[in-house]
Amino acid sequence: MLTVYNLFLLTTCMETLSSFKESGFVSKKEWVFPNHYVFYMKFLVPFVLAGVFYDIYQNSINKLLIVVIIYYAYLIADYITAFLHCYKIDDSYSIADYPVEDGYAVVDTMYGYASHHHFFPSGWKDVSDSTILASAVFAFTLPLILIHFIRDKAIKITLYFIVLFLIMAPLAHKYAHEKLHERPTPFIIDMLSSYGILLPPKKHQTHHVENNYNWGLLSGKSDPILNFFVRKICNDYKKCPMEKTIRHAKENSVDNIVKIKFVGDIEGKLVCKINGNLIVKIDSL
């Protein structure tokens, strides 16, 4: 349940730093792979996906079993996104700190405009859908090829759908934020998120306001169970999660002022404030 303080923060979300571009930063690439690689990847995506769906069709099984497989693949994929989000993307249990130069924390930007998402909650808007799709498909091409050689039809189809849902997850995440910032959202994604099939915007907003818990990126269906275990570990063993960049900002800010020097894909300096669990503009408070 959200506290009164968290509800107050929800009303101030528009004061957060929206994206790198809107703060005047330019990235050397959009996301994971260099832009010129992504350009060629986009031509391969239709062929890879066509091959996957053709293999699924060739290995068709009982229709009821297919429905069950799709449902469980959908749940498994959300759990996978949640674990990766918690332990890898947010680095929630990291004890490492950023080096400091001349009062600025030196932060590496490895993933273009999608880097350090908790500094720039709407940064995904600067990564095009085609780049997201091409990059995700390319990242899973080898697993998809290996799945092709599995002989058991049920296992093969299950793994195919898990990967397909994982490919969809970054788009679900992106448009959860686009909807929160009142920007256009594709009709099908808007409809699916409104029914909770894809990540609902308000549900994901709590992840940024609380800055921990609710890590699912496909639908958030994994959140209750994962939250339960993580909270139990937090309460029993005092090992509690906190997204790395926000933890550093809380521990190293002076009078709530946060000074950051970006290096890597994006270069430049930023001065902002920490407000609860959110990074906000200096002139917004």
NORDACOR-V93854 format. One record per backbone hydrogen bond with DSSP energy under -0.5 kcal/mol. NH is the residue of the N-H (numbers start at 1). CO is the residue of the C=O. If there is no record, write none. Layout:
nh=(NH;NH)
co=(CO;CO)
//
This chain:
nh=(7;8;9;10;11;12;12;13;15;16;17;18;23;23;24;25;28;31;37;38;39;40;41;42;43;44;44;45;46;48;49;50;51;52;53;54;55;56;57;58;59;60;66;67;68;69;70;71;72;73;74;75;76;77;78;79;80;81;82;83;84;85;86;87;88;89;90;92;94;101;104;105;106;107;107;109;110;113;114;114;115;119;120;121;122;122;123;125;126;127;128;132;133;134;135;136;137;138;139;140;141;144;145;146;147;148;149;149;150;156;157;158;159;160;161;162;163;164;165;166;167;168;169;170;171;172;173;174;175;176;177;178;179;180;181;182;183;190;191;192;193;194;195;196;197;198;199;200;204;205;206;207;208;208;209;210;211;223;226;227;228;229;230;231;232;233;234;235;236;237;238;239;240;242;243;244;247;248;249;250;251;252;253;254;255;257;258;260;260;261;262;262;263;265;265;267;268;270;272;273;274;275;275;276;277;278;279;280;280;281;284;285)
co=(3;4;5;6;7;8;9;10;12;13;279;16;19;20;21;20;265;33;34;34;35;36;37;38;40;40;41;41;42;44;45;46;47;48;49;50;51;52;53;54;55;57;62;63;64;65;66;67;68;69;70;71;72;73;74;75;76;77;78;79;80;81;82;83;84;84;85;86;91;104;101;259;99;105;261;263;108;30;30;111;112;116;116;17;17;18;120;122;123;124;126;128;129;130;131;132;133;134;135;136;138;140;141;142;143;144;145;146;147;152;153;154;155;156;157;158;159;160;161;162;163;164;165;166;168;168;169;170;171;172;173;174;175;176;177;179;178;186;187;188;189;190;191;193;192;192;218;219;200;201;202;204;204;205;205;206;207;220;222;223;224;225;226;227;228;229;230;231;232;233;234;233;238;92;211;90;243;244;245;246;247;248;249;257;253;254;272;258;270;105;260;268;107;109;263;26;262;260;258;280;256;273;278;274;275;275;118;273;278;15;281;282)
//
